[in-house]
Amino acid sequence: MTDWEGWLSAHPGHVNRWNGYAGECEEIVLAVLDRFRGDFEGTPGIERISHGVYHNGDWVIHVEHRFVFDPCSVPETFMGVQVRRTATDLPREFQVGPGECYAWAPEHYAAFVERAAGEIRSVLGRPGMSVEEILDYLSPSPTFGEWVETCAEWRREGTIPACGCFSGGG
């Protein structure tokens, strides 16, 4: 199925497996991208929407956004095309040199929230958010506590380097 009408009639769970490296079905991806832009341009925090080819050759929609961004505001797939997100303004707490520390370590989230809680509340339009709610909101896991435990496990396994002690980690 390579035509636009055929793609639109595909079942909702279908994810493209076209060879992006070869440019296969790019005209469909561009049509999907236009629809995505129509639905999501103007979403708070989104700075740029484009398309490209991911490491495995699959087409993706690429969303560049501010670090403090509601990840639920864009889907993981759209009309069968994966959506990949990238923050454009990595806070200084996450900027580490190679081999120094895991950039996404819980310590970095905690330090960022400690420094910028007021700004984060303002950006999100939620002045009453507690520090715990902000940490949960920013966490790669469903909760910050789960992220702490995930990182602690990775540290024990040697998957990521330790970078100081954090409750639950180390």
TIKOLVO-681326 format. One record per atom (N, C-alpha, C, O): y, z, x; atom name. Coordinates in steps of 0.02 Angstrom, whole numbers. Layout:
BEGIN
- Y Z X CA
...
***
This chain:
BEGIN
- -58 0 43 N
- 0 0 0 CA
- 61 0 45 C
- 75 49 80 O
- 98 -55 44 N
- 157 -59 88 CA
- 221 -77 50 C
- 274 -83 81 O
- 217 -86 -15 N
- 278 -103 -51 CA
- 307 -41 -84 C
- 272 8 -97 O
- 372 -43 -98 N
- 408 15 -124 CA
- 381 37 -191 C
- 371 97 -202 O
- 369 -9 -237 N
- 343 10 -303 CA
- 274 42 -297 C
- 260 90 -333 O
- 233 16 -254 N
- 167 46 -243 CA
- 172 116 -215 C
- 135 161 -235 O
- 219 125 -170 N
- 229 192 -140 CA
- 252 242 -193 C
- 229 298 -195 O
- 299 221 -236 N
- 324 265 -288 CA
- 269 287 -337 C
- 272 341 -364 O
- 219 244 -347 N
- 166 261 -394 CA
- 110 302 -362 C
- 64 323 -397 O
- 114 313 -296 N
- 62 352 -262 CA
- 62 424 -288 C
- 113 449 -311 O
- 5 456 -283 N
- 2 525 -307 CA
- 47 570 -264 C
- 56 556 -205 O
- 74 623 -293 N
- 125 664 -260 CA
- 101 697 -195 C
- 142 711 -151 O
- 37 709 -187 N
- 12 742 -127 CA
- 2 695 -68 C
- -16 717 -14 O
- 13 631 -79 N
- 1 581 -26 CA
- 52 589 30 C
- 112 594 17 O
- 28 590 92 N
- 72 594 150 CA
- 60 531 191 C
- 2 511 202 O
- 113 500 213 N
- 106 437 250 CA
- 65 445 313 C
- 68 496 346 O
- 26 394 328 N
- -12 391 390 CA
- 1 323 424 C
- -43 294 456 O
- 62 299 415 N
- 80 236 444 CA
- 94 244 518 C
- 113 298 541 O
- 85 191 555 N
- 98 193 627 CA
- 172 181 639 C
- 196 124 641 O
- 208 236 648 N
- 280 232 660 CA
- 295 199 727 C
- 346 166 735 O
- 250 209 776 N
- 261 178 842 CA
- 265 102 836 C
- 301 69 873 O
- 228 75 789 N
- 227 2 779 CA
- 278 -20 726 C
- 285 -79 712 O
- 315 28 697 N
- 365 11 646 CA
- 335 -2 578 C
- 369 -27 533 O
- 270 14 569 N
- 236 0 507 CA
- 270 35 448 C
- 281 95 449 O
- 287 -3 397 N
- 315 22 334 CA
- 383 55 341 C
- 402 97 301 O
- 421 36 392 N
- 487 66 401 CA
- 532 54 341 C
- 574 97 325 O
- 525 -3 308 N
- 568 -16 250 CA
- 557 35 195 C
- 604 53 159 O
- 495 59 187 N
- 481 111 137 CA
- 512 177 160 C
- 542 213 121 O
- 504 193 224 N
- 532 255 251 CA
- 608 255 243 C
- 637 307 226 O
- 640 199 254 N
- 713 195 245 CA
- 733 205 172 C
- 784 236 158 O
- 692 180 126 N
- 706 191 55 CA
- 697 264 37 C
- 737 292 -1 O
- 645 296 65 N
- 634 368 54 CA
- 692 408 84 C
- 716 455 53 O
- 714 388 144 N
- 770 421 177 CA
- 833 417 133 C
- 869 466 128 O
- 846 359 103 N
- 904 352 59 CA
- 900 400 0 C
- 949 432 -19 O
- 840 406 -29 N
- 831 453 -84 CA
- 841 525 -60 C
- 873 565 -95 O
- 814 541 -2 N
- 821 609 26 CA
- 894 625 36 C
- 918 678 18 O
- 930 578 66 N
- 1002 589 77 CA
- 1038 601 11 C
- 1081 644 6 O
- 1020 562 -39 N
- 1051 570 -105 CA
- 1039 639 -134 C
- 1083 667 -167 O
- 981 667 -121 N
- 964 733 -147 CA
- 990 791 -104 C
- 1005 844 -131 O
- 995 780 -38 N
- 1008 838 6 CA
- 1071 834 49 C
- 1090 885 77 O
- 1104 776 54 N
- 1168 776 90 CA
- 1216 821 53 C
- 1218 822 -9 O
- 1253 859 90 N
- 1299 907 59 CA
- 1269 976 52 C
- 1304 1023 33 O
- 1204 983 66 N
- 1173 1049 64 CA
- 1206 1091 119 C
- 1212 1069 175 O
- 1227 1153 102 N
- 1260 1194 153 CA
- 1218 1201 216 C
- 1159 1219 214 O
- 1250 1188 272 N
- 1218 1195 338 CA
- 1189 1130 366 C
- 1179 1126 427 O
- 1176 1081 324 N
- 1149 1017 350 CA
- 1205 978 382 C
- 1258 967 352 O
- 1193 956 443 N
- 1243 918 481 CA
- 1225 844 488 C
- 1269 802 492 O
- 1160 829 489 N
- 1140 759 499 CA
- 1070 749 471 C
- 1027 792 478 O
- 1059 691 439 N
- 993 672 414 CA
- 978 603 441 C
- 1017 557 435 O
- 919 597 473 N
- 898 533 501 CA
- 822 526 494 C
- 790 569 464 O
- 796 473 520 N
- 723 464 520 CA
- 701 449 591 C
- 741 430 634 O
- 637 457 603 N
- 611 443 669 CA
- 535 449 668 C
- 503 453 616 O
- 507 447 728 N
- 435 451 736 CA
- 419 515 773 C
- 446 529 826 O
- 373 555 744 N
- 354 618 775 CA
- 302 605 830 C
- 279 548 839 O
- 285 657 867 N
- 241 650 925 CA
- 175 614 910 C
- 149 579 953 O
- 149 622 850 N
- 84 592 833 CA
- 90 521 804 C
- 40 491 785 O
- 150 495 801 N
- 160 427 776 CA
- 178 424 702 C
- 193 370 677 O
- 178 481 667 N
- 196 481 596 CA
- 272 477 588 C
- 310 504 628 O
- 293 442 536 N
- 363 441 518 CA
- 385 510 494 C
- 345 545 462 O
- 446 529 509 N
- 474 592 484 CA
- 547 582 464 C
- 581 537 488 O
- 569 626 420 N
- 640 633 406 CA
- 662 691 449 C
- 631 744 449 O
- 716 682 486 N
- 741 733 532 CA
- 806 762 504 C
- 854 726 492 O
- 806 828 495 N
- 865 863 469 CA
- 892 908 524 C
- 857 953 548 O
- 953 895 545 N
- 987 939 593 CA
- 1032 986 553 C
- 1070 964 509 O
- 1027 1050 568 N
- 1062 1100 528 CA
- 1087 1157 572 C
- 1066 1165 629 O
- 1131 1197 544 N
- 1156 1257 578 CA
- 1098 1306 585 C
- 1050 1304 546 O
- 1101 1350 635 N
- 1048 1399 645 CA
- 1038 1443 584 C
- 982 1455 562 O
- 1094 1468 556 N
- 1090 1508 495 CA
- 1090 1458 437 C
- 1142 1430 419 O
- 1030 1447 410 N
- 1019 1394 362 CA
- 962 1415 316 C
- 915 1447 338 O
- 967 1399 253 N
- 914 1416 206 CA
- 858 1365 211 C
- 865 1309 187 O
- 802 1384 244 N
- 748 1336 253 CA
- 716 1313 188 C
- 683 1261 185 O
- 725 1352 135 N
- 697 1332 70 CA
- 740 1279 36 C
- 721 1253 -17 O
- 797 1262 65 N
- 841 1213 33 CA
- 818 1141 44 C
- 844 1095 12 O
- 770 1131 89 N
- 740 1064 98 CA
- 664 1072 97 C
- 638 1122 122 O
- 629 1023 69 N
- 556 1027 66 CA
- 523 1012 133 C
- 555 985 178 O
- 459 1029 140 N
- 422 1013 201 CA
- 402 939 203 C
- 394 910 257 O
- 393 910 144 N
- 381 838 138 CA
- 424 812 81 C
- 441 850 35 O
- 440 749 85 N
- 479 717 32 CA
- 451 648 20 C
- 452 606 65 O
- 425 637 -40 N
- 394 573 -58 CA
- 343 552 -5 C
- 339 493 12 O
- 305 599 20 N
- 252 584 68 CA
- 273 581 140 C
- 231 568 183 O
- 336 592 155 N
- 360 589 224 CA
- 375 661 247 C
- 411 698 212 O
- 348 680 305 N
- 362 747 331 CA
- 436 756 345 C
- 470 709 364 O
- 460 817 334 N
- 529 834 349 CA
- 528 884 408 C
- 496 936 403 O
- 561 867 461 N
- 566 910 520 CA
- 638 934 526 C
- 685 897 513 O
- 645 998 544 N
- 712 1028 548 CA
- 726 1050 620 C
- 681 1072 655 O
- 789 1043 641 N
- 812 1065 707 CA
- 880 1098 700 C
- 925 1071 668 O
- 886 1158 729 N
- 950 1192 730 CA
- 994 1161 783 C
- 971 1146 838 O
- 1058 1153 768 N
- 1105 1120 814 CA
- 1146 1168 854 C
- 1179 1149 903 O
- 1145 1232 835 N
- 1190 1281 867 CA
- 1152 1344 885 C
- 1165 1397 857 O
- 1107 1338 932 N
- 1065 1394 951 CA
- 1107 1452 978 C
- 1142 1443 1028 O
- 1104 1510 945 N
- 1144 1567 969 CA
- 1124 1587 1040 C
- 1068 1575 1062 O
- 1170 1617 1076 N
- 1159 1634 1146 CA
- 1099 1680 1156 C
- 1068 1679 1209 O
- 1083 1721 1106 N
- 1026 1766 1112 CA
- 959 1728 1121 C
- 911 1756 1147 O
- 956 1666 1099 N
- 894 1627 1102 CA
- 893 1579 1161 C
- 843 1546 1173 O
- 947 1575 1198 N
- 952 1528 1254 CA
- 925 1561 1317 C
- 960 1599 1351 O
- 862 1546 1332 N
- 829 1576 1391 CA
- 806 1519 1436 C
- 793 1463 1414 O
- 800 1535 1500 N
- 776 1486 1548 CA
- 701 1478 1546 C
- 666 1521 1518 O
- 676 1424 1574 N
- 603 1412 1575 CA
- 566 1470 1606 C
- 584 1493 1661 O
- 514 1494 1572 N
- 472 1547 1598 CA
- 502 1617 1593 C
- 467 1666 1608 O
- 565 1623 1573 N
- 597 1689 1570 CA
- 568 1731 1513 C
- 549 1788 1524 O
- 565 1703 1455 N
- 546 1741 1396 CA
- 535 1690 1340 C
- 558 1633 1345 O
- 501 1710 1289 N
- 491 1668 1230 CA
- 556 1666 1191 C
- 580 1718 1168 O
- 584 1607 1182 N
- 650 1601 1150 CA
- 652 1633 1081 C
- 702 1662 1061 O
- 597 1629 1044 N
- 596 1653 975 CA
- 569 1725 970 C
- 547 1746 916 O
- 570 1761 1025 N
- 546 1831 1026 CA
- 585 1874 976 C
- 645 1863 966 O
- 552 1923 947 N
- 586 1967 899 CA
- 648 2000 928 C
- 697 2011 892 O
- 647 2016 992 N
- 705 2047 1024 CA
- 768 2004 1015 C
- 823 2029 1007 O
- 759 1938 1018 N
- 816 1893 1013 CA
- 844 1892 942 C
- 904 1890 932 O
- 799 1892 893 N
- 822 1896 823 CA
- 861 1960 812 C
- 914 1960 782 O
- 833 2015 836 N
- 865 2081 825 CA
- 934 2082 859 C
- 982 2106 829 O
- 939 2057 920 N
- 1003 2056 956 CA
- 1053 2011 921 C
- 1112 2028 915 O
- 1030 1954 897 N
- 1075 1908 862 CA
- 1102 1940 798 C
- 1162 1937 784 O
- 1058 1971 760 N
- 1079 2002 697 CA
- 1125 2061 711 C
- 1174 2072 674 O
- 1111 2098 763 N
- 1155 2154 781 CA
- 1225 2130 796 C
- 1275 2161 776 O
- 1230 2074 832 N
- 1295 2047 851 CA
- 1330 2011 794 C
- 1391 2016 787 O
- 1292 1976 752 N
- 1324 1929 706 CA
- 1309 1943 632 C
- 1316 1897 591 O
- 1288 2002 614 N
- 1269 2016 545 CA
- 1325 1998 496 C
- 1312 1969 443 O
- 1387 2015 512 N
- 1442 1999 467 CA
- 1451 1925 457 C
- 1461 1901 401 O
- 1447 1888 512 N
- 1453 1814 508 CA
- 1395 1785 468 C
- 1405 1739 428 O
- 1334 1810 479 N
- 1276 1785 443 CA
- 1284 1797 368 C
- 1272 1752 328 O
- 1305 1858 350 N
- 1316 1873 279 CA
- 1368 1826 248 C
- 1360 1803 192 O
- 1420 1812 286 N
- 1473 1768 263 CA
- 1447 1697 252 C
- 1460 1666 201 O
- 1411 1670 302 N
- 1384 1602 298 CA
- 1337 1595 238 C
- 1338 1545 203 O
- 1296 1647 227 N
- 1248 1644 172 CA
- 1279 1662 105 C
- 1248 1653 53 O
- 1341 1688 106 N
- 1374 1708 44 CA
- 1341 1769 12 C
- 1341 1776 -49 O
- 1313 1812 54 N
- 1278 1871 29 CA
- 1303 1933 67 C
- 1269 1958 112 O
- 1362 1957 49 N
- 1392 2013 86 CA
- 1353 2078 84 C
- 1364 2121 126 O
- 1308 2086 37 N
- 1271 2148 31 CA
- 1204 2148 67 C
- 1166 2197 61 O
- 1188 2095 103 N
- 1122 2092 137 CA
- 1116 2148 188 C
- 1162 2160 227 O
- 1058 2181 189 N
- 1045 2231 240 CA
- 1022 2196 303 C
- 1004 2137 302 O
- 1022 2232 358 N
- 997 2204 421 CA
- 924 2182 413 C
- 905 2129 438 O
- 884 2222 379 N
- 814 2204 368 CA
- 807 2140 328 C
- 765 2098 343 O
- 849 2132 277 N
- 847 2070 237 CA
- 867 2010 279 C
- 838 1956 272 O
- 916 2018 322 N
- 938 1963 366 CA
- 881 1944 413 C
- 866 1885 422 O
- 850 1994 444 N
- 794 1980 490 CA
- 737 1945 453 C
- 708 1897 480 O
- 720 1967 393 N
- 668 1933 354 CA
- 688 1861 339 C
- 648 1815 343 O
- 752 1852 322 N
- 777 1785 305 CA
- 772 1737 363 C
- 752 1679 355 O
- 789 1761 423 N
- 789 1717 482 CA
- 720 1709 514 C
- 709 1662 552 O
- 675 1753 499 N
- 610 1755 531 CA
- 569 1692 519 C
- 569 1664 464 O
- 533 1668 571 N
- 487 1612 562 CA
- 428 1629 518 C
- 397 1585 489 O
- 411 1694 512 N
- 357 1717 468 CA
- 388 1738 402 C
- 449 1744 396 O
- 346 1750 352 N
- 374 1772 287 CA
- 417 1836 293 C
- 465 1844 255 O
- 399 1881 339 N
- 440 1940 350 CA
- 450 1949 426 C
- 410 1924 465 O
- 502 1984 444 N
- 514 1997 514 CA
- 458 2040 544 C
- 437 2030 601 O
- 434 2088 505 N
- 378 2130 529 CA
- 317 2089 546 C
- 283 2102 596 O
- 302 2038 506 N
- 246 1993 521 CA
- 260 1954 585 C
- 214 1942 624 O
- 322 1934 595 N
- 340 1898 656 CA
- 331 1942 718 C
- 306 1919 769 O
- 350 2005 712 N
- 341 2053 767 CA
- 266 2058 784 C
- 247 2056 843 O
- 224 2063 733 N
- 152 2069 744 CA
- 123 2005 773 C
- 80 2008 818 O
- 145 1947 749 N
- 121 1883 776 CA
- 138 1878 850 C
- 96 1859 890 O
- 200 1894 868 N
- 221 1891 938 CA
- 183 1942 981 C
- 166 1927 1038 O
- 170 2001 952 N
- 132 2051 990 CA
- 62 2025 1005 C
- 36 2034 1060 O
- 31 1993 956 N
- -35 1964 966 CA
- -33 1909 1019 C
- -75 1906 1063 O
- 17 1866 1015 N
- 23 1812 1065 CA
- 34 1840 1134 C
- 9 1812 1183 O
- 72 1895 1139 N
- 83 1926 1205 CA
- 18 1955 1232 C
- 4 1947 1291 O
- -21 1988 1190 N
- -85 2015 1212 CA
- -132 1960 1236 C
- -168 1969 1284 O
- -129 1903 1202 N
- -172 1846 1220 CA
- -145 1808 1281 C
- -180 1767 1310 O
- -83 1823 1300 N
- -52 1787 1356 CA
- -23 1720 1336 C
- -5 1680 1379 O
- -17 1708 1271 N
- 10 1644 1246 CA
- 85 1639 1260 C
- 110 1586 1277 O
- 120 1696 1253 N
- 192 1698 1268 CA
- 204 1755 1317 C
- 167 1804 1317 O
- 257 1749 1358 N
- 272 1804 1404 CA
- 305 1862 1368 C
- 339 1853 1317 O
- 294 1922 1395 N
- 329 1980 1368 CA
- 401 1977 1393 C
- 415 1953 1448 O
- 446 2001 1351 N
- 516 2003 1372 CA
- 547 2068 1347 C
- 591 2067 1304 O
- 524 2122 1374 N
- 548 2187 1352 CA
- 503 2213 1297 C
- 460 2177 1272 O
- 513 2273 1280 N
- 472 2304 1228 CA
- 508 2302 1162 C
- 568 2312 1158 O
- 471 2288 1111 N
- 499 2288 1044 CA
- 447 2322 1001 C
- 387 2315 1013 O
- 469 2359 951 N
- 421 2396 910 CA
- 369 2348 882 C
- 386 2300 848 O
- 307 2362 896 N
- 253 2319 874 CA
- 234 2268 926 C
- 181 2238 921 O
- 275 2257 976 N
- 261 2207 1028 CA
- 255 2240 1095 C
- 250 2302 1099 O
- 254 2200 1147 N
- 254 2230 1213 CA
- 205 2205 1257 C
- 201 2228 1315 O
***
